[in-house]
Amino acid sequence: MNRIEIEVLEPGLQTTLQDLGRAAGRRYGLPPGGALDRFAHQAANELVGNSAAEATLEITLQGPRLLFATPALISLTGADLGPLLNDRPVPMWMAVFVRAGQVLAFTPRNLATGAGTKWGGRAYLAVHGGFEAPLNLESRSTYLRAKFGGIKGEGRVLQPGDQLVSNPPRLRSFAENAGRLYPPQKRPAYGRSVTVRLVPGPYQEHFQSAAYAQLFGQPYRVTTDADRMGFRLEGPKLAHVSPEMAEIPACGAVFGAIQVPANGQPIILMADHQVTGGYPIIGTVLSADLPLVAQLLPGDEIRFSEAE
């Protein structure tokens, strides 16, 4: 089998190469990065016979148009953004055989209202072998803010005319390996209203005693200020003990940490978060629940419960 070759006809809103991130970059002040929804990323790879470390395309809100110059084995997981193969619906969470000359596109959406999907804003496209791209600090992930990694190592979104190539395939036949389905019961309970578990701390003493009762007792909504760096939430104010307690000396930050600045509105740090931060952390979302957070859109609801 030859490598899979794909031409980008239209790039979509924000389509980037992502993998499991670059832990090696933290020492240089780079965020770990990688797929926001790591469950969907890994499931997409599994369906086409890849290791979890292979790069996938993270497709945000509005998908690209891709011309397959060669046959391919693909899978799409995460949010259903209305994928179409030569204008016919493509099943999600399934390994799919693509013939040379076919075009993968996505149903247009109302980006202002999110209309056109039940939930979620990010889909993941895997091809057998994984997408080829330079390794930068042991990762192919795209870090847009620093223009680092991803396509040609240029740290950018897809552009019209880009040529995507897979790593060498291992399968003898793509068609014979199509049809594999990821079990529905093993997928996260995605939705537009989710409850996620968190571990309190490590700065409990910076908050008034009522703060945790409010955090665990009331829903919050995702604001429009939400990107790969962090999701700002809106809801009951989480009061600090004093104005001075709203800041701390810079401390290490992780994916899923919840910072609370002086205005009392929490911020969930996402994959491209800063390596250190100066706001007290009230808790950290369990990694198993981060896929639920990753698929939230502005206006969606999130509740927190204390991890047992």
N, C-alpha and C positions, 0 to 999 in steps of 0.2 A: 504494500500500500504506500502511496505517496503522501507527503505532508498535505494537510488541509490548507487551502488558500482562499482567502476572503477579501473582497474589495468593499471598502466603505463608500456607499453611494450618498448617504446622508448620515450625519454623526449622532443625531439625537440631542437631547438637551444637555446632558452631562454623562457621557459614557467613558469610563476609564478602566484600565487594567488594574486588578487587585488580586492579592493573594492573602496569606495569613499574616502579612506585615513584616516589619524589620526590627525585631527586638535588638539587633546589633546597633541600631542607630541611636538608641537612647543616650549612650555615652557621648555622642556628638550633639546632643540637644535636639535630635529629630524624634518626632512622635512615632509610635509603633505603626500606625496606619493600618492598611489592609482593608479587607471587606468589612463594611458596617454590619451586615447580617452574615456572620460567619457560619451559622448553621446552613443557610441557603447556599452559600459558596461551597461548603464541603459536600453537601448533598448533590449539587450539580456535578461536581467532579466525580463523586462516587458512581453516579448513574452512567457515566461514559468511560469508566474504568481508570480514572486518574487517581493519583494521590491527592490528599487534601491540600498539599503545598502548591499545586499547579495554579497558574493564573487564570482567572475568569474575567469576563467583562461585567462590570457593575453598571447597570443601566438605570438611570434615575428619571422617573416620571414619564418622559417621552422617549421612546426607543429609537434606535437608528434603522436605516435600511442597508442591508448587507447582501451582496451578491456572492454566492458560493461558486468559485471557479472550478472547484473539485468536489467530488462526493465527500460527505462528512457525517460523523456521528455527533449529535449535539444534545444538550438538555437545557431547559429553562426552569429555574426555581425562584422562590421568593414571591414577590407581588405579581399578580396576573395583569400585565400591561397590554393585554390583547395581542399576543404574537400571531402573525399570519405568515404562512409559507406559500408564496404564489397566490395570495389572497384567500387561502384556506386556513382556518384556525389550527394552531399548534397546541397540543396538550402540554400542560405544565407538569413538572415533576416526573418527566418520563424521558427515556432515551429515544431520540428521533433520528431516523435516517434522512439525510438531505442529498438530493441529486445535484450534480453539476449543472449550473445555470439557474438554479432556483434562487429566489430572493426572499429573505426574511425581513419582515417589516412589523410595525406595531400600530395598533389602532390609535388614531389621534385622540387626545384627551383635552378636556378643559383644564388647563394648568392653574387657572385662577380659583376654581372651585374643587378640583380633584375629581370631578364627575367622570365616570367611565371605569371605575374600579371599586371593588367591595372594600378593599383595605390596601394599605401599603404603597410605597413609592419606589421600591428598588427590586429589580429582577437581576438574576445572575445567569449568564450564558457561558456554558462550558463546551469545549470541543475536545474530542479524544486526543490525548497527547498534551493538552494544555497549550495556551498561547505562548509563542516564542517572544522573548524580550530580554534585554540585558539585565543581568543581576547587579543590583546596587545595594551593597551592604546586605547581601544574602536574600534579597527580595526583588520582585518585579513590580511591587505596588507603586501606584501613582500618588505622589504628594504634590498637589496642585500649588499650594502656597509657595513652595520652594522650587517649583519646576524641576522636580526630581523623580526619577524612576519612570515606569510605564513604557509607553510606545517610544521606541528608539532612545529610551532613557531621558526623554525631554520633559517629563512631568506635566503632561497636557492631556486634554480630552481628545477623543477621536476627531479627525478632520476628514472632509470629503477627499477621496483619492488614497487614503491610507490603505496599505496592503497588510493584512493580518495573516500570519503563517503559524501553523501549529508546530510543536516539537515532533520528532519522528514518531509515527504510530507504531503500536505493538500488535494491533488486531489484524487478522487476515481479511476479515470482511466486516464492514460497517453495518450492512443491512442485517446480517445475522444476529447482531448484538442490539438491535433496536427493540423497543417495546417494553424495556424494563421500567417498572413503576416504583417510585419511592412511596412506601406505605403511608396512607393518610394519618394513621394513628401515631406515627412517629414524628410528624411535623409539629412545630410549635403552634400554640393556640393564638395565632395572629388575629388581630382585629383593630377596630378604631377606638375601642375602649379596653384597656388591658390592666392587669394587676401584676406587678413585679415585686420580687423579694429583694430586700437589701439588708446588709450588715451595718448596724449603727456605728458611728464613730469615724475617725478617731478623735474628733474635737467636740465631744458632747458638752464639755464644760463651757464652751463658747456660746451655748444657746440657752434660752430660758426654758424652764421645765415644761412649759406648754408646747414647745416647738415640735417634739416628737409626736405628741397626741394629735397635733394638727397635720403633721406629715402623714401619719398612718390613718387618720380619720377622714380626710377630705380629698377629693379628686383635684388634679391639676390638669391644665391644658397646654399642649405644645403651641408655642407662639410662632410667628413667621420668622423669628430669628433662630433658625435651626439649620445646621449644616453638618458637614463631616467633622468639624471641630467640637461642636457641642449643641445641645438642644436647650434653649431657655424655656422655662415653664412659667405659667401664670396661675396663681391660686392663693390660698391663705398664706399670709406673711409668716415666715419663720424668724422669730425675733431673736436677736443676739442679746446676751446679758448686758452689754454696753456697746456704744459705738466703737470703742477701741477693740472690742472682741470680733469685729467684722473683718479684721485683717489679721494675718499671721505671717511669720517669716516664711519665705518660699519653702514649700515642701514638695515631695514627689507626688505626681498625679498618675492615675491609671484610668483606663477605659472603664466607664461605669461609675466613677466617683461623682458624687453630687456636691458641688460647691454652692455656698450661699453667700453672695455679696451683701453689701450694706442694705440694699432694698428688700432683702428677705425673700426674694424669688429664686428658687433653685435652678441650677444649671447642671444638666447631665453631660459629663465629658464623654465624647465619642472617639472614634478611632484616631482622628488627626488632632487629638487634644495636645495642649502644651505639656512639656515634660515636667515642669514645676508650676505651682500656682500659689497665690497669696491670699485666697479666700478659704475660710474654714470649711472642712468637708464634714457634712452631717451624716453621711453614710455612703455605701458603695453597692450598686446593683450586682446581684449574682451574675456571673458570666453566662450561666445557663439561660437567664432571662433577657440578656442583651439583644437577642434577635427580635424580641417583641418590641423593644424600644426602637431598634434600627428601622423598623417599618412604619413608625408613626409619622403622620403628616400634620402640618399646622391645623389646629382646631381639634385634633384627636385628644382623647382623655387617657390619663394614666393615674393609677393608684399605687400606693406603696404598702407593703406589709413587711413585718420584721421576719427575717429568716430564722428558722428554728435551728 
